[in-house]
Amino acid sequence: MEEFKTDTLCVQAGYRPKNGESRIPQICQSTTFFYGDTQNMADLFDLKAEGFFYSRLANPTVEALEKKISALEGGVYGLGCASGMSAVLLTVMTLCEAGDNVVCASEIYGGTYNLFAVTLPKFGIECRFFDVDDSDKKIRSLIDDRTKFIFAETVANPAIAVLDFDKISAICKQFGLLFAVDNTLATPALCRPFEFGVNIVIHSTTKYMDGHAAALGGMIVDGGNFNFKGNKRYPSFNMPDESYHGLVYADLPVAFGTKCRAQMMRDTGAIMSPQNAFLTYLGSDTLALRMERHSRNAEKVAQYLSNHAKIEWIKYSALENDKYHNIAKKYLPNGTGGMMSFGIKGTAKDCARFMEALKLITQETHVADVRSCVLHPASTTHRQLSEKQLQEAGIPANLVRLSVGIENAEDIIADLAQALEKV
Ligand SMILES: *Cc1c(COP(=O)(O)O)cnc(C)c1O
């Protein structure tokens, strides 16, 4: 399948039926699986044979989606998770123990930031944040021999910064360090991080991958391109796992993916449900088509807003004067997706007036599905912060986040225009 382009893989990769089987994956709504002989079961438990035995570890419907997204990313192995957050958590747990640290971009999704800054330190895992615009010297200074990986987002939510992959991957290569990226808002239809030195790709499939706001989910894809063998930074990959009769993960063809499933999926049960895997599988058939439309619509909307008298500033990397325009041209040449943020000239009250006047575009705590939606972080997701804290978090009181859907661009612009008149 690898030889095909991403739009072909969207509809053809993943599940391939045999004679007489259903054309699309069935929802395999079963917790457990039958085996006639004991040896067969024992081999499954020892990871000597492949197959399903309990849906907390693996399930055929989930596997169909894992294979599709892994093919889309050009990786070797996928793990369907209950949510994007659980995908991030399982990645951390597979790599880190108490006393280890992660070097992480501060321009990341709020939920991930909270996990890294507040929750993980309670378990003895430290996070050291850098700004995506920091020099490589500054980023290098954060790394020590207990650093297990560098983490960033391709397109950061909601800062809309675009990642300079080469800068980070050069640092990782120098230190023999793993590079993990959250590719949720770019999707493999627009950017494939493994081509730029990334080793692990994470998704919240809740967003564009499903695309219809129907199913929560996450995905971890192992690029199969990181050599753990003999790397002193990763003793847990090089020492025998006593819970699997002395298995050494670094010796396996899929070291990270196998350790993640065998240890962390087993111990947490944070696997995607078959129903959600099915819905996400259906949604992802049109991923490439939708991302094209999201990008074209957003370009028109951004162009319109950037010329509007009531707009103070706008962040969208396809705009020529955007800070990340050149980086976006290099890594996202076919479009930068539907997410943007802008500032309305005025106060938080003016933002509220604008948003309440919208007729087509709805206010939601969601992004990246087929329907256009807006959110005013200062009065919703970040409302507990003071004016000063908002500034520090890079969220001015007049910031509006807009997720441009796949409606007709003229209708989206007309709705924005009539609402801006009310400000
Ligand atoms: C939404 C989101 C997540 C978290 O995903 P959930 O599926 O909501 O758990 C992680 N990263 C990014 C970039 C997101 O937008």
The ligand as a Gaussian input file, in Angstrom:
#p B3LYP/6-31G(d) Opt

LIG

0 1
 C       -8.098000      17.897000      21.004000
 C       -6.663000      17.727000      20.970000
 C       -6.002000      16.803000      21.796000
 C       -6.752000      15.971000      22.827000
 O       -7.574000      15.058000      22.197000
 P       -8.919000      14.442000      22.847000
 O       -9.355000      13.481000      21.776000
 O       -9.862000      15.557000      23.099000
 O       -8.504000      13.743000      24.099000
 C       -4.642000      16.670000      21.685000
 N       -3.940000      17.412000      20.804000
 C       -4.536000      18.325000      20.005000
 C       -3.697000      19.117000      19.059000
 C       -5.906000      18.514000      20.053000
 O       -6.489000      19.438000      19.257000

